[in-house]
Amino acid sequence: MSKRDDLIVKYKEQLEKAGVKVNDELLTKVTIGCGPSIYNKDAATVACSQESELATVKNNYLIKKLGLADGPKLDAAIKSVCEKIGSSVKNKYRAVFYYMLCVEFGKESVYK
């Protein structure tokens, strides 16, 4: 297995622990969409305690990538994902975070 495949296995485990039914094809596409950031220890995770990090997720992913309009729904969805993954989970993987947001907003078509 490649390094990316190994990471996808980790991501799937984290999603399943959060109670999310995983679409393997979508998870792979979201992971590929994250680009090389998945291999950088700092960039590969999302820090829910850092406002600047959450703003980056909102602006670069939800607004630019998924094409959503800015508003309180975006902030609420980000907060919800943080809670679903759980505060006890130290490494909230970016691909997992993006996968959950993509499904939350029904934007799977972005990855077709």
N, C-alpha and C positions, 0 to 999 in steps of 0.2 A: 504494500500500500504506500501511496505517496504521503508526504507530510500533510498536504491538504486533506486527504482522505482521513488521516488520523485525527485531524482537528474536527472534521465533520462528525466523526463518531462522538467526540467530546461534546460538541454542540447539541447533538441529538439527545445525549444523556441529560444535559442540563434542561433542555426543553421538556423532556418527559418528566423530570423531577418537578418541573413547574406546572405539570398537568396539561401540557400542550400536546395535541395529536400532531405528529410530524409528517409533512409531505416531503419525502426525501429529495425529490426533484427540485422543489422550491428552495429547500435548505441549501442544496448544492449551488443553485443559481445566486442566492443571496450571498453565500460565502464567496463565490467568485467575484461578485459585485463589490465586495469589500476590498478587493485587490490585495496588495502586499501588506496592508496594515495588519492582517491576521497573523503575520509572522513576527511582528514587533510587539514585545511584551506589554508596553504601555498603550500602544494604539489598539491592541487586540481586545481591550476591555473597556467597559463604560463605568465610570465612577458616578453613581447616583448621588453622592454627597457633594459633587462639584457642580455648581450652577453653570459654569462656563462649558463644562463637558455636555451637560444636558442641552444647552443652547446650541452647541455644535450639532448634536443629534437632530434637534428640531430644524435648524436652518439647512444643514447640508444633506440630511436624509429625507425628512418628512416634506420639506418645502421644495428643495431643488430636485431630489431624486424621484420622490413619489408625486410631486406636483400638487401638494395640498396647500390650502390657504391657511395663513397664520391665524391662530385664534386659541381660545382657552381649551378647546378639544384636544389640541396637540399636546399641550402641557399635561392635561389630565391623562392622556394615553401614556405618555412617558412615565409619569408617576405610577400609573397602574402596572406597567411592565416592571418597574423597580420592585414594587410590592409582590408581584407574582413570582419573580425570580427569588426574592427573599433577601432580607438584610443580612442573614447569616452567610450568604454566598459571597465570598470575597471577590472572585473573578466572574463578573457578569460579562460574558463574551459578546463583543460587538455584533457578530453574525447572529447570535441568538436574539439579541435586543432588536436588531433590524427585522429579523424574521417575524417576531411577535408583533411589531408595529405594522409590518406589511399586511399580515393577516387581520389585525385589528381594524385596519381601514379598508380591507377588501381590495388591496392594490396588487394582487398577485400577477395581474396582467402586465405590469411593468417589466416582469422578468420572463415574459414569453418570447 
